[in-house]
Amino acid sequence: MPVFEYIAFNPKGRRCKGVIDADNMQMARSRLRERQLFPAEMREVRSQDHSRKPVWGFLSTGRLRPKDVSLITRQLATLTGAGFPLVGALGSVISQTRSTPIKRTLSRIKDTVEGGSGFGDALAAEGPTFSPIYINMVRSGESSGTLELVLERLADLLENQETLKSRIRSALAYPILMAIFGGLVLFALMTFIVPGLVAIFSDMQQELPLPTRILLSTSHFLKAYWWILLPALIALPFLFRKARHSQRLGIQVDAFLLRIPIAGTLATKLAVTRCCRTLASLLANGVPILTALGIVENVVGNKVLAKTIAQAAKAVERGDGIAASLAAGRGFPDMALQMIQIGERSGSLEAMLEKVADIYQNESQNTVAALTSMLEPLVILVMGVSVGLIVLAICLPIFEMNQLIR
């Protein structure tokens, strides 16, 4: 059934927009009038529309946010678990949401499912909006007749991931903001204020103290080249991200990240958490082990660990165990490997993978809390020492001048 995007006015004259499915344009207009909406503009949303880049393409990817996908999954899991057919559940979610991107995406999916395609195929047609793990688990649920259970598990998995990301972001936001603000204050102090204060020293006939000479040189350098340094600092995160995603430098950058004290340990724990929880969800829903390892390789988020998983998949295909195959590579902690091996031997691999994910998720949260408690006083200490050195470098020549006068 075609899907139409509309802009209409309600009886109070207020402008509203949304999507509606109908057999044709005339039927869509009739349905809107039944809802006491008077259409001003209307167009058909075709299946290829989702691949078009938005007007502000440099600010938006044109995809649903992970938070939106998590919300949709939870609503569909609740409705299908209550006995709603899939098409009816999709229609209910479409009618309840106010987000136009969600309405548009779900309307295309509903249209594809009503046309006779499977739910997994309809999700795959949306491009990168839904991850491979999401699509494969849905297909597995469709084939086994347990779609409502799969959606429930997917909702739990996505919500768990979003909760962990939110906690990490909220914990690191304050110290990072303090560091950025403190750096800008020091930069402004060295570039605009210090040169005026130390200008009186340029006419002195005696050699300035070493701290003062260093301060003057640094200040002159920043004042002369600030227009290069600021864009370079702003571009640095983007260049780092591009290097991580490149085929040539990606594995070297990720290997370096894993070697950084504390931060490398945190990155390892987060990657192991994501890997084990994803693998447990896939195996529990009947996805073959080789297919599951291939999916996990793409979602682990670290090229070193991804290479280890890819090598492990080849070893598993030859008949080796998962734990022994992962141990042959780099990145996975010994405790995680031992627990996976115990799960293999006891026949409870999925449950053991969930336990590993829970353990390392808790350790990740504890590491973030410890890192936050260290960063805040560290930023304050660096700021205090920097300001103290600046004051000392300015005061030393004044003290020497007073001694000469005496």
N, C-alpha and C positions, 0 to 999 in steps of 0.2 A: 504494500500500500504506500503511495507517495507521501512524502512529508513536506509540509509547507512552513516557512518561516514568515511571521506576520508582524506588522506594527498596526495597532488598533487604538481606538478611544473607547473608554467606558462611559456609562450614562452621565457621569459627573464631568466628562470632558478631559479626563486624565489620560495621558499617553501610556500605553503598555505594549510590551512585545513578548513573543514566545514562539512556540512551534505547535503544530497540530497535524495529525495524520488524517487523510481523507482520500477518496477515490479520485477526485479531480479538484481543480481550483474552485469551481462553483460550489461543490459540496463543502469544501473547507470554509468558504464564506458563509454558507448557510449555518454551519455548526457554530461559527463565531457569533452570528446574530442570535442564535438560540441562547448563547451565554451572555447576551446583551453587550456584545463587543462589536464595534463598527470598524472594519478593516480599512486602513488607509493605504498600506503597502503590503504586498504578499508575493513571495517567490518560492519556487520548489527547491528544496534542498536535495541535491543529487549526491550519490555515493562518493563521487570524487571530490566533493567540496571540502572534506576534512583534510585533504592533502595540500590545500592551498595555504600559502603563508599569510599570516595576518598582516594588516597594514603596518603595525609596529613590529615587524618581524625581528628586529634586533633586540627587542625587549621581551618577546614572548615566543615560546616554542610552538604554540598552536595546539598543545595537548592538554588534557585534563591533568590537574595536579594529583600527586599521590594521595593527598587528603580527600579529594573528590572521589577517586577510585575506591578508597577505603569506605567512604560513606555509602556509595552506590552498592558495594558488595554487601555491607551489613544490612541495608534495606532489602535487597533481593534475597539474602539468606533468611531474613525474618519472614518475608512474604511467602517464599516457596516452602519454608518449614511449616507455615500455617495452612498449607494446602492450595495456595494460589498456583495456577498454571504459569509457566514462564512468561508467556506473552501478556497475561493479565498482570503479573508482577511488574514487568517493564512498563506497562501503561500506567500502573498506579504510581510508580516512582516518577515517571514523566509528569504526571499531573500534580504531584506534591512539590517538586523542586521548583525553585525560582531562578536557578542559574540557566541562562541561555545555552552556554557550551554543553552543559550536562543534558539539557533537553534535546539539543541537536544530536549529540552522540547517541543517546539512548533511542531516539526516534529512528536513526539509521539502523541501529542494531535490531530494533523491533521489526522494522520493515524487512530486513534480511531474513530474520527468523520466520516471519509470516510467509515469506516467499519459499520456504521449504528448506533453508539451510540450517545447519546445526548452530547452537549457541557459540561453540568454540570457533567455528568458521566466521561467524559474524563479528566476534571480537578480533580475530586475526585481520579482518578486512579494515579495521580501524588503524592499522599501521602500528607505530610504537606506543600508542596510548596504553595498551595493555601488554604487560611483560610476557616473555615466553613461559615463565612458571605459571602465570595466571591462566594463559590459554591452554597449556597442557593439562593442568589440573581440572579445568572445566571440561575439556574433552574426555578426560578419564572419568569424571563424574557422570557425564552423559552416557558413555558406553556401559557403565556399571549400574546406572539407574539410581545413583546416590548424589544427584546434583545439589540438593539442599544441604547435605552434609559437607560437600566440597566447598560450597559457598560459605558455610559457617566457618570452616577451617581457614579459608582464604581471608575472610574478614578478621579472624583472630590474628593471623599472620601479619596482615597489613597494618592493623591497629597497633600490634606490638612493635613493628618497625617504626611507625610514626611516633609512638610514645617515646621510644629510645632516642630518635633524632631530636624530638622536641626538648627532652631533658638535657641532652648534650648542648644544644644551641642556647637554651636559657642559662645553663651553667657557665658557658664560656662567653656569653654576650657582654656581661659587665666588665670582666678583666680586659677583653679585647677592646671594648670602647674606651676604657681608661688608658690603655696603651696608645691607641690612636690619638686621643685627645692630648695626652701628655707629650707625644712626639710632635704634634702640631704646635703646642705651646713652646717647647724647646726650640723648634725650628724658627718660629716667629721671634723668639728672644734672641737667638744667635744672628738672625738675618737683619732685623730692623732695630732692635734696642741696643744690643751690645756695641755695634759700631759707633753709635752716638756717645756712649759712655766712655769708651776707650779712645776717642779721638784726641783727648787732651794729652795722651801719652806719646803721640807721634812727634811732638816738638821737644821731647826730652832728649838731652844730650848723652844720656847714659844707657847702657844696655838694659833691656827689660828682662824681668824674671822669665824663666822657661815656661811656667804655666800661662803667663800673659801672652808670650809669643805664640804658643800653641792656640790660645783662644783667638788671637787676632787672625792667624792664618786660617783657622777653621771658619771664622766669621766672614772673612773676605771670600773664601771659596764658596760658601753657601750663598752669599749675596751675588756672586758673579754667575753661578751656575744653577740657581734655584729653578729656573725655567726648564732645565733639563732633568733635574733630580725629581721634581714633583711628578711629571708625566711618567718617568721611569718607575717610581714607586707605585703609581696607580696601575700601570700596565703589568707590573710584576705578577700579581695573582693570575691574570689572564694568560700570560706566557707560561706560568707554571702549570696551569690547567691544560694548556695546549700540549706541553711537553709530556704530561702524564698520559694523554690520549694518543700520542704519536706511536707508531710501530717501532721506531728506532730507539727513542729515548724512554718510552713508557716503563719498561721493566727496570731500567737503571734508576729512574726516579722513585718507583715504588720500593725497590730494594733499599735505597737510601732512606726513605721514610720509615721503613721497618727497623733501621739501625739507630734512629734517633732515641735517646733515653726518654722514658716515660711516654712520649708521644708515639714512638714506634710500638711500644707494648700495647698502648690503647688501640692503635690501628690494627694490630694483630688480633686482639680480643674481639673487636667489632667485626672484622672479616670472618673469624671463626664462628661467631654467633650467627651471622647472616648465612654462612655456608651450611652449618649444621641444621639450623631451623628450616631452611629451604629444602635441604635434602630429606629431612624427616617428613615434611609435608608432602613432598612428591612421592616418596616411597609408600607412605601411609595411604595414598590415594591410587596406588596401583601403577604408577609410572615406572617403566623398566629402569634398572639401575644405570645402564649406560646412557639412556636418554636423560635421566635425572642428573647425572654427573656433567653431561654437556650443558644443561641449563644452569647448574650451579656455577660452572666455569665462567659464564657470562654475567652472573649477578654478584660474584664474590667481592668485586670492587678493588682488587689488588692483583696486578699482573704476575707477581711472583707466586702468589697462591693459586692464581688461575692456571699458570704453567704447571704447578704441582698437581692440580686436579686433572688437567689434560693428560699428563703422563700417567696418573693413577687410573684414568679411564681405560687407557691402552693396556695397562697391567691387569685390570679387572677383566677385560675382554679375553685375556690369555688364561684366566682362571685364578689369579691371585686374589687375596683378601683386600678389602678396602683399606683397613688400617695399615697393613704392610705396604700397600701401594702408595699411600699418602706419606708414610715415613721415609720413603726413598727420595722424596723431594724436600723442599725447604718451606719453612713458614709455620707449619702446624705444631703447636706445643705438645710436649710429651704426654701430659695428662689427658689431653683430648684424644690423642692416638690410643692411649691405653684404655680409655673408656669405650671408644669405638670398637676396639678389639674384643673387649668383654661383651659388648652388645652383639657382635657377630657370633661369638661362641655360644652365647646363651639364647640366640634366636630372637632377641628383642632389640634389634638395631634401631628401629624408629624411636622407641622410647628412650634409648640411651642417647641418641642424637639430640632429642628434646632436652634431656638433662644437661648435656654438654652446652647447649645453647643457653639454657637458664643460668648455668654457673658462670659462663663468660659474659653474659649480659649483666649479671649482678656485679661481677668484677669490673666491667667497663664503667658502670655507674659509680662504683667506689673510686676508680681511677680518676674519673672526671671530677668527682668531689674533691679528691686530694689535689689534683692539678689546679682546680679553681682556688683552693685555700692557699696554694703556693704562689699563684700568679698575682693575686691582689697585693699582698705585701711586697712582692718582688717589683711590681710596677712602681709602687710608692717609694721603695728604696732606690730604684734607679733614678726616679725623678728627683728625690732629695739629694742624692750624691751629685747628679748633674748640676743642679742649681747651686749646690755648695761649692763645686769646683769653679763654676762661673764667678761666684762672689769672691772666692779666694783669688782667682786670677786678676780680678779688678782691684782688689784691696792691696795686694802685694806691692805694686808700684807706689801706691799712696803711702804705705808704711815706710818705704825706702825714701820717699821725698821728705817725710817728716823727720827721719833720722839725719838727712843732709842739712835740713834747716837748722836742727839743733847743733 
